Amino acid sequence: DSPFEDEYDGYLTLVEYVQDFLNHLAEQPGCFETEIEHFAETVNGWVAADETLQELVELVYQQATSVPNFSYMGARLCNYLSHHLTLSTQSGSFRQLLLQRCQTEYENRDEAARGDETAQKQFHAFVLFLAELYLNLEIKGTKGQVTRAEILQEGLRELLNVLFSNPVDNNLMCAVKLLKLTGSVLEDAWKEKGKNDMEEMIQRIENVVLDANCSRDVKHMLLKVVELRASNWGRVHDTSPHTKATPENDPNYFMNEPTFYTSDGVPFTAADP
């Protein structure tokens, strides 16, 4: 046996190795904590060129946008790799290439939102993956503080606008999921900048409920989002004035209603739309 095969458990190409690991994570999400370090080390030993890093980004992107319920896991994986992959090629680091890949999809948003069912389905998967990336991708600031990717916040606002501008049922259901997932975090971020973008979103929802030819079920879902927001996204705030939302005191701080997994790896959400 060659040392190459020993080192990479018998895999001949990086693509095979990564795809197998992604499939394994999709089937057994609980393995993430125990196996991610070894995976990143192996990939670090293997990725040596631009094309390889591009391939890696593409594999993770495809898995996160085509395998049901993998967007949260995909975003966690992207966060880990963006901090632990040492290689930075001429094209950029893992995170830069990932954001470029998302940008490519993002630029097609108007066409996709108006497209046929297949195009819309792919677009909605992208939107929800971007939402998970916004919640899970940690950017280390210059002073060591952890922040979110500002560019994704802007992107999500624009994607919500596109979805509401094309108010067919599927687009509106995607907007509902997006707001349930990220509404509290987006509103906090906007308020911090003194912006009332969420007011505008709620106004758009109310206009859609009044005017659009969407189904009664979808109108009901949209009104539920308005209610959720009126209750401060379901967050219970302490009456003492000095508490600020932190990961310790606010369960929605990092993500609002992710897909959780039972001990058997069966996905369930806090509240399906």
Long-range contacts (C-beta under 8 A, 24 or more apart in sequence): 7-42, 7-45, 8-42, 8-46, 14-43, 14-46, 14-47, 14-52, 14-55, 14-56, 15-55, 15-59, 17-42, 17-43, 17-46, 18-43, 18-56, 18-59, 18-60, 19-59, 19-63, 22-59, 22-60, 22-63, 22-67, 22-70, 25-70, 25-73, 25-77, 26-63, 26-67, 26-69, 26-70, 26-73, 27-265, 28-265, 29-73, 29-261, 29-265, 29-267, 30-261, 30-263, 30-265, 32-73, 32-76, 32-77, 36-77, 36-80, 37-84, 40-80, 40-81, 40-84, 40-85, 43-81, 43-85, 44-84, 44-85, 44-86, 44-87, 47-85, 47-87, 48-87, 49-89, 50-89, 50-90, 50-91, 53-85, 53-87, 53-89, 53-91, 53-94, 53-97, 54-91, 54-97, 56-81, 56-94, 57-94, 57-97, 57-98, 57-101, 58-101, 60-98, 61-98, 61-101, 61-102, 61-129, 64-129, 64-132, 65-122, 65-125, 65-126, 65-129, 66-125, 69-259, 69-267, 71-125, 71-128, 71-129, 71-131, 71-132, 72-132, 72-136, 72-255, 72-258, 72-259, 74-129, 74-132, 75-129, 75-132, 75-133, 75-135, 75-136, 75-137, 76-136, 78-133, 78-136, 78-137, 79-136, 79-137, 79-138, 82-137, 83-138, 83-140, 95-137, 98-133, 99-149, 99-151, 102-126, 102-129, 102-130, 102-133, 102-155, 106-130, 106-155, 106-158, 106-159, 109-158, 109-159, 109-162, 110-162, 113-162, 113-163, 113-165, 113-166, 113-171, 114-166, 117-170, 120-170, 120-171, 121-170, 123-174, 124-170, 124-171, 124-173, 124-174, 127-156, 127-159, 127-163, 127-174, 127-178, 128-174, 128-177, 128-178, 128-181, 130-155, 130-156, 130-159, 131-156, 131-178, 131-181, 131-182, 132-181, 132-255, 132-258, 134-182, 134-185, 135-181, 135-182, 135-185, 135-254, 135-255, 135-258, 136-254, 136-255, 148-185, 148-189, 153-186, 153-189, 156-182, 156-186, 157-186, 157-197, 160-201, 160-204, 161-204, 164-201, 164-204, 164-205, 164-208, 167-208, 167-212, 167-213, 167-214, 168-214, 169-214, 169-215, 169-218, 172-208, 172-212, 172-214, 172-218, 172-221, 172-222, 173-218, 173-221, 173-273, 176-218, 176-221, 176-222, 176-224, 176-225, 176-273, 177-273, 179-225, 179-228, 179-229, 180-225, 180-228, 180-256, 180-257, 180-271, 180-273, 181-255, 181-256, 181-257, 181-258, 182-255, 182-256, 183-225, 183-228, 183-229, 183-233, 183-256, 184-232, 184-233, 184-234, 184-235, 184-252, 184-256, 185-252, 185-253, 185-254, 185-255, 185-256, 187-229, 187-233, 188-245, 198-229, 202-226, 202-229, 221-273, 224-273
